[in-house]
Amino acid sequence: MCLACSAEILEGEVVQPAAHALTEAEGERYALTCMARPQSDLVLDRGSYPPSIDGDAEADAVADD
């Protein structure tokens, strides 16, 4: 799973039983748009990533320096 399609759910609900890369808490606030199935109208922020992904990106950037 690449997680490139991650988006923060600002409004609405999705189901995403196959989104194993997200923690349970992250799955309530973030959607993997390639897997999530909307249960209502949605408003998403495609520029946001879950903390577990954001933290990994920051660690990679530091390691590259």
PDB file as gemmi writes it, atoms N, CA and C in Angstrom:
CRYST1    1.000    1.000    1.000  90.00  90.00  90.00 P 1                      
ATOM      1  N   MET A   1       0.844  -1.167   0.000  1.00  0.00           N  
ATOM      2  CA  MET A   1       0.000   0.000   0.000  1.00  0.00           C  
ATOM      3  C   MET A   1       0.896   1.239   0.000  1.00  0.00           C  
ATOM      4  N   CYS A   2       0.659   2.157  -0.911  1.00  0.00           N  
ATOM      5  CA  CYS A   2       1.545   3.317  -1.043  1.00  0.00           C  
ATOM      6  C   CYS A   2       1.084   4.527  -0.223  1.00  0.00           C  
ATOM      7  N   LEU A   3      -0.202   4.627   0.087  1.00  0.00           N  
ATOM      8  CA  LEU A   3      -0.782   5.710   0.886  1.00  0.00           C  
ATOM      9  C   LEU A   3      -0.753   7.076   0.202  1.00  0.00           C  
ATOM     10  N   ALA A   4      -0.443   7.116  -1.076  1.00  0.00           N  
ATOM     11  CA  ALA A   4      -0.406   8.386  -1.809  1.00  0.00           C  
ATOM     12  C   ALA A   4      -1.790   9.015  -1.937  1.00  0.00           C  
ATOM     13  N   CYS A   5      -2.836   8.230  -1.800  1.00  0.00           N  
ATOM     14  CA  CYS A   5      -4.197   8.741  -1.989  1.00  0.00           C  
ATOM     15  C   CYS A   5      -4.840   9.171  -0.676  1.00  0.00           C  
ATOM     16  N   SER A   6      -4.084   9.257   0.381  1.00  0.00           N  
ATOM     17  CA  SER A   6      -4.621   9.613   1.689  1.00  0.00           C  
ATOM     18  C   SER A   6      -5.217  11.016   1.682  1.00  0.00           C  
ATOM     19  N   ALA A   7      -6.359  11.170   2.377  1.00  0.00           N  
ATOM     20  CA  ALA A   7      -7.015  12.470   2.498  1.00  0.00           C  
ATOM     21  C   ALA A   7      -7.709  12.555   3.847  1.00  0.00           C  
ATOM     22  N   GLU A   8      -7.708  13.743   4.427  1.00  0.00           N  
ATOM     23  CA  GLU A   8      -8.418  13.950   5.684  1.00  0.00           C  
ATOM     24  C   GLU A   8      -9.906  14.112   5.388  1.00  0.00           C  
ATOM     25  N   ILE A   9     -10.733  13.456   6.172  1.00  0.00           N  
ATOM     26  CA  ILE A   9     -12.185  13.566   6.031  1.00  0.00           C  
ATOM     27  C   ILE A   9     -12.632  14.772   6.844  1.00  0.00           C  
ATOM     28  N   LEU A  10     -13.050  15.823   6.167  1.00  0.00           N  
ATOM     29  CA  LEU A  10     -13.532  17.026   6.840  1.00  0.00           C  
ATOM     30  C   LEU A  10     -15.019  16.932   7.146  1.00  0.00           C  
ATOM     31  N   GLU A  11     -15.766  16.322   6.229  1.00  0.00           N  
ATOM     32  CA  GLU A  11     -17.198  16.114   6.407  1.00  0.00           C  
ATOM     33  C   GLU A  11     -17.582  14.809   5.739  1.00  0.00           C  
ATOM     34  N   GLY A  12     -18.494  14.069   6.368  1.00  0.00           N  
ATOM     35  CA  GLY A  12     -19.008  12.850   5.784  1.00  0.00           C  
ATOM     36  C   GLY A  12     -18.410  11.602   6.399  1.00  0.00           C  
ATOM     37  N   GLU A  13     -18.828  10.463   5.856  1.00  0.00           N  
ATOM     38  CA  GLU A  13     -18.396   9.165   6.366  1.00  0.00           C  
ATOM     39  C   GLU A  13     -18.037   8.244   5.219  1.00  0.00           C  
ATOM     40  N   VAL A  14     -17.053   7.373   5.483  1.00  0.00           N  
ATOM     41  CA  VAL A  14     -16.663   6.346   4.524  1.00  0.00           C  
ATOM     42  C   VAL A  14     -16.535   5.021   5.255  1.00  0.00           C  
ATOM     43  N   VAL A  15     -16.579   3.936   4.507  1.00  0.00           N  
ATOM     44  CA  VAL A  15     -16.162   2.626   5.005  1.00  0.00           C  
ATOM     45  C   VAL A  15     -14.941   2.243   4.199  1.00  0.00           C  
ATOM     46  N   GLN A  16     -13.973   1.645   4.863  1.00  0.00           N  
ATOM     47  CA  GLN A  16     -12.747   1.248   4.187  1.00  0.00           C  
ATOM     48  C   GLN A  16     -12.127   0.039   4.901  1.00  0.00           C  
ATOM     49  N   PRO A  17     -12.807  -1.104   4.796  1.00  0.00           N  
ATOM     50  CA  PRO A  17     -12.349  -2.292   5.528  1.00  0.00           C  
ATOM     51  C   PRO A  17     -10.972  -2.797   5.089  1.00  0.00           C  
ATOM     52  N   ALA A  18     -10.523  -2.445   3.914  1.00  0.00           N  
ATOM     53  CA  ALA A  18      -9.225  -2.943   3.429  1.00  0.00           C  
ATOM     54  C   ALA A  18      -8.080  -1.964   3.682  1.00  0.00           C  
ATOM     55  N   ALA A  19      -8.328  -0.876   4.407  1.00  0.00           N  
ATOM     56  CA  ALA A  19      -7.301   0.142   4.646  1.00  0.00           C  
ATOM     57  C   ALA A  19      -6.460  -0.237   5.866  1.00  0.00           C  
ATOM     58  N   HIS A  20      -5.708  -1.311   5.756  1.00  0.00           N  
ATOM     59  CA  HIS A  20      -4.930  -1.843   6.873  1.00  0.00           C  
ATOM     60  C   HIS A  20      -3.750  -0.964   7.269  1.00  0.00           C  
ATOM     61  N   ALA A  21      -3.344  -0.050   6.424  1.00  0.00           N  
ATOM     62  CA  ALA A  21      -2.194   0.810   6.732  1.00  0.00           C  
ATOM     63  C   ALA A  21      -2.542   1.906   7.725  1.00  0.00           C  
ATOM     64  N   LEU A  22      -3.833   2.157   7.927  1.00  0.00           N  
ATOM     65  CA  LEU A  22      -4.266   3.184   8.874  1.00  0.00           C  
ATOM     66  C   LEU A  22      -4.601   2.546  10.213  1.00  0.00           C  
ATOM     67  N   THR A  23      -4.265   3.244  11.296  1.00  0.00           N  
ATOM     68  CA  THR A  23      -4.712   2.779  12.605  1.00  0.00           C  
ATOM     69  C   THR A  23      -6.225   2.971  12.670  1.00  0.00           C  
ATOM     70  N   GLU A  24      -6.854   2.395  13.672  1.00  0.00           N  
ATOM     71  CA  GLU A  24      -8.308   2.538  13.801  1.00  0.00           C  
ATOM     72  C   GLU A  24      -8.697   4.010  13.947  1.00  0.00           C  
ATOM     73  N   ALA A  25      -7.946   4.745  14.760  1.00  0.00           N  
ATOM     74  CA  ALA A  25      -8.234   6.173  14.955  1.00  0.00           C  
ATOM     75  C   ALA A  25      -8.024   6.955  13.662  1.00  0.00           C  
ATOM     76  N   GLU A  26      -6.943   6.654  12.935  1.00  0.00           N  
ATOM     77  CA  GLU A  26      -6.685   7.342  11.669  1.00  0.00           C  
ATOM     78  C   GLU A  26      -7.769   7.024  10.647  1.00  0.00           C  
ATOM     79  N   GLY A  27      -8.277   5.805  10.653  1.00  0.00           N  
ATOM     80  CA  GLY A  27      -9.319   5.411   9.716  1.00  0.00           C  
ATOM     81  C   GLY A  27     -10.621   6.158   9.913  1.00  0.00           C  
ATOM     82  N   GLU A  28     -10.819   6.706  11.115  1.00  0.00           N  
ATOM     83  CA  GLU A  28     -12.018   7.504  11.372  1.00  0.00           C  
ATOM     84  C   GLU A  28     -11.855   8.934  10.873  1.00  0.00           C  
ATOM     85  N   ARG A  29     -10.608   9.387  10.754  1.00  0.00           N  
ATOM     86  CA  ARG A  29     -10.352  10.784  10.367  1.00  0.00           C  
ATOM     87  C   ARG A  29      -9.777  10.929   8.959  1.00  0.00           C  
ATOM     88  N   TYR A  30      -9.188   9.857   8.429  1.00  0.00           N  
ATOM     89  CA  TYR A  30      -8.544   9.891   7.119  1.00  0.00           C  
ATOM     90  C   TYR A  30      -9.102   8.792   6.238  1.00  0.00           C  
ATOM     91  N   ALA A  31      -9.084   9.028   4.937  1.00  0.00           N  
ATOM     92  CA  ALA A  31      -9.539   8.035   3.971  1.00  0.00           C  
ATOM     93  C   ALA A  31      -8.426   7.736   2.980  1.00  0.00           C  
ATOM     94  N   LEU A  32      -8.339   6.481   2.595  1.00  0.00           N  
ATOM     95  CA  LEU A  32      -7.513   6.109   1.447  1.00  0.00           C  
ATOM     96  C   LEU A  32      -8.475   6.103   0.268  1.00  0.00           C  
ATOM     97  N   THR A  33      -8.388   7.130  -0.548  1.00  0.00           N  
ATOM     98  CA  THR A  33      -9.415   7.357  -1.568  1.00  0.00           C  
ATOM     99  C   THR A  33      -9.488   6.247  -2.607  1.00  0.00           C  
ATOM    100  N   CYS A  34      -8.439   5.465  -2.748  1.00  0.00           N  
ATOM    101  CA  CYS A  34      -8.483   4.359  -3.700  1.00  0.00           C  
ATOM    102  C   CYS A  34      -9.288   3.182  -3.166  1.00  0.00           C  
ATOM    103  N   MET A  35      -9.544   3.156  -1.846  1.00  0.00           N  
ATOM    104  CA  MET A  35     -10.244   2.030  -1.220  1.00  0.00           C  
ATOM    105  C   MET A  35     -11.541   2.421  -0.534  1.00  0.00           C  
ATOM    106  N   ALA A  36     -11.637   3.658  -0.092  1.00  0.00           N  
ATOM    107  CA  ALA A  36     -12.789   4.098   0.699  1.00  0.00           C  
ATOM    108  C   ALA A  36     -14.051   4.154  -0.153  1.00  0.00           C  
ATOM    109  N   ARG A  37     -15.145   3.782   0.471  1.00  0.00           N  
ATOM    110  CA  ARG A  37     -16.455   3.849  -0.182  1.00  0.00           C  
ATOM    111  C   ARG A  37     -17.312   4.848   0.596  1.00  0.00           C  
ATOM    112  N   PRO A  38     -17.708   5.939  -0.051  1.00  0.00           N  
ATOM    113  CA  PRO A  38     -18.485   6.966   0.663  1.00  0.00           C  
ATOM    114  C   PRO A  38     -19.833   6.432   1.141  1.00  0.00           C  
ATOM    115  N   GLN A  39     -20.205   6.860   2.339  1.00  0.00           N  
ATOM    116  CA  GLN A  39     -21.507   6.538   2.898  1.00  0.00           C  
ATOM    117  C   GLN A  39     -22.389   7.781   2.947  1.00  0.00           C  
ATOM    118  N   SER A  40     -21.816   8.916   2.540  1.00  0.00           N  
ATOM    119  CA  SER A  40     -22.535  10.190   2.502  1.00  0.00           C  
ATOM    120  C   SER A  40     -21.754  11.108   1.569  1.00  0.00           C  
ATOM    121  N   ASP A  41     -22.253  12.317   1.378  1.00  0.00           N  
ATOM    122  CA  ASP A  41     -21.468  13.316   0.654  1.00  0.00           C  
ATOM    123  C   ASP A  41     -20.207  13.582   1.471  1.00  0.00           C  
ATOM    124  N   LEU A  42     -19.105  13.882   0.791  1.00  0.00           N  
ATOM    125  CA  LEU A  42     -17.821  14.066   1.459  1.00  0.00           C  
ATOM    126  C   LEU A  42     -17.190  15.413   1.146  1.00  0.00           C  
ATOM    127  N   VAL A  43     -16.434  15.908   2.099  1.00  0.00           N  
ATOM    128  CA  VAL A  43     -15.499  17.003   1.883  1.00  0.00           C  
ATOM    129  C   VAL A  43     -14.164  16.473   2.385  1.00  0.00           C  
ATOM    130  N   LEU A  44     -13.170  16.412   1.482  1.00  0.00           N  
ATOM    131  CA  LEU A  44     -11.861  15.855   1.804  1.00  0.00           C  
ATOM    132  C   LEU A  44     -10.769  16.888   1.611  1.00  0.00           C  
ATOM    133  N   ASP A  45      -9.699  16.753   2.376  1.00  0.00           N  
ATOM    134  CA  ASP A  45      -8.495  17.569   2.187  1.00  0.00           C  
ATOM    135  C   ASP A  45      -7.408  16.646   1.676  1.00  0.00           C  
ATOM    136  N   ARG A  46      -7.151  16.718   0.363  1.00  0.00           N  
ATOM    137  CA  ARG A  46      -6.185  15.808  -0.254  1.00  0.00           C  
ATOM    138  C   ARG A  46      -4.742  16.148   0.086  1.00  0.00           C  
ATOM    139  N   GLY A  47      -4.481  17.254   0.756  1.00  0.00           N  
ATOM    140  CA  GLY A  47      -3.113  17.608   1.113  1.00  0.00           C  
ATOM    141  C   GLY A  47      -2.720  17.137   2.501  1.00  0.00           C  
ATOM    142  N   SER A  48      -3.593  16.406   3.179  1.00  0.00           N  
ATOM    143  CA  SER A  48      -3.335  15.987   4.555  1.00  0.00           C  
ATOM    144  C   SER A  48      -3.051  14.501   4.633  1.00  0.00           C  
ATOM    145  N   TYR A  49      -2.093  14.172   5.501  1.00  0.00           N  
ATOM    146  CA  TYR A  49      -1.731  12.775   5.720  1.00  0.00           C  
ATOM    147  C   TYR A  49      -1.838  12.448   7.196  1.00  0.00           C  
ATOM    148  N   PRO A  50      -2.168  11.204   7.526  1.00  0.00           N  
ATOM    149  CA  PRO A  50      -2.238  10.806   8.937  1.00  0.00           C  
ATOM    150  C   PRO A  50      -0.896  11.010   9.632  1.00  0.00           C  
ATOM    151  N   PRO A  51      -0.916  11.226  10.947  1.00  0.00           N  
ATOM    152  CA  PRO A  51       0.331  11.436  11.686  1.00  0.00           C  
ATOM    153  C   PRO A  51       1.350  10.320  11.485  1.00  0.00           C  
ATOM    154  N   SER A  52       0.900   9.080  11.395  1.00  0.00           N  
ATOM    155  CA  SER A  52       1.852   7.976  11.226  1.00  0.00           C  
ATOM    156  C   SER A  52       2.577   8.065   9.887  1.00  0.00           C  
ATOM    157  N   ILE A  53       1.923   8.590   8.863  1.00  0.00           N  
ATOM    158  CA  ILE A  53       2.550   8.749   7.549  1.00  0.00           C  
ATOM    159  C   ILE A  53       3.401  10.010   7.539  1.00  0.00           C  
ATOM    160  N   ASP A  54       2.857  11.110   8.069  1.00  0.00           N  
ATOM    161  CA  ASP A  54       3.595  12.372   8.129  1.00  0.00           C  
ATOM    162  C   ASP A  54       4.888  12.200   8.913  1.00  0.00           C  
ATOM    163  N   GLY A  55       4.838  11.478  10.019  1.00  0.00           N  
ATOM    164  CA  GLY A  55       6.023  11.235  10.826  1.00  0.00           C  
ATOM    165  C   GLY A  55       7.067  10.436  10.078  1.00  0.00           C  
ATOM    166  N   ASP A  56       6.638   9.446   9.292  1.00  0.00           N  
ATOM    167  CA  ASP A  56       7.564   8.646   8.488  1.00  0.00           C  
ATOM    168  C   ASP A  56       8.240   9.503   7.435  1.00  0.00           C  
ATOM    169  N   ALA A  57       7.495  10.425   6.821  1.00  0.00           N  
ATOM    170  CA  ALA A  57       8.062  11.292   5.784  1.00  0.00           C  
ATOM    171  C   ALA A  57       9.113  12.218   6.382  1.00  0.00           C  
ATOM    172  N   GLU A  58       8.830  12.757   7.575  1.00  0.00           N  
ATOM    173  CA  GLU A  58       9.790  13.636   8.236  1.00  0.00           C  
ATOM    174  C   GLU A  58      11.049  12.867   8.617  1.00  0.00           C  
ATOM    175  N   ALA A  59      10.895  11.644   9.096  1.00  0.00           N  
ATOM    176  CA  ALA A  59      12.046  10.827   9.467  1.00  0.00           C  
ATOM    177  C   ALA A  59      12.896  10.505   8.254  1.00  0.00           C  
ATOM    178  N   ASP A  60      12.262  10.218   7.119  1.00  0.00           N  
ATOM    179  CA  ASP A  60      12.989   9.942   5.877  1.00  0.00           C  
ATOM    180  C   ASP A  60      13.767  11.158   5.419  1.00  0.00           C  
ATOM    181  N   ALA A  61      13.172  12.349   5.544  1.00  0.00           N  
ATOM    182  CA  ALA A  61      13.839  13.578   5.127  1.00  0.00           C  
ATOM    183  C   ALA A  61      15.076  13.837   5.980  1.00  0.00           C  
ATOM    184  N   VAL A  62      14.981  13.587   7.282  1.00  0.00           N  
ATOM    185  CA  VAL A  62      16.109  13.770   8.183  1.00  0.00           C  
ATOM    186  C   VAL A  62      17.194  12.757   7.861  1.00  0.00           C  
ATOM    187  N   ALA A  63      16.802  11.522   7.576  1.00  0.00           N  
ATOM    188  CA  ALA A  63      17.771  10.472   7.255  1.00  0.00           C  
ATOM    189  C   ALA A  63      18.513  10.767   5.962  1.00  0.00           C  
ATOM    190  N   ASP A  64      17.854  11.462   5.020  1.00  0.00           N  
ATOM    191  CA  ASP A  64      18.478  11.773   3.740  1.00  0.00           C  
ATOM    192  C   ASP A  64      19.525  12.890   3.868  1.00  0.00           C  
ATOM    193  N   ASP A  65      19.454  13.701   4.923  1.00  0.00           N  
ATOM    194  CA  ASP A  65      20.382  14.827   5.098  1.00  0.00           C  
ATOM    195  C   ASP A  65      21.763  14.377   5.464  1.00  0.00           C  
TER     196      ASP A  65                                                      
END                                                                             
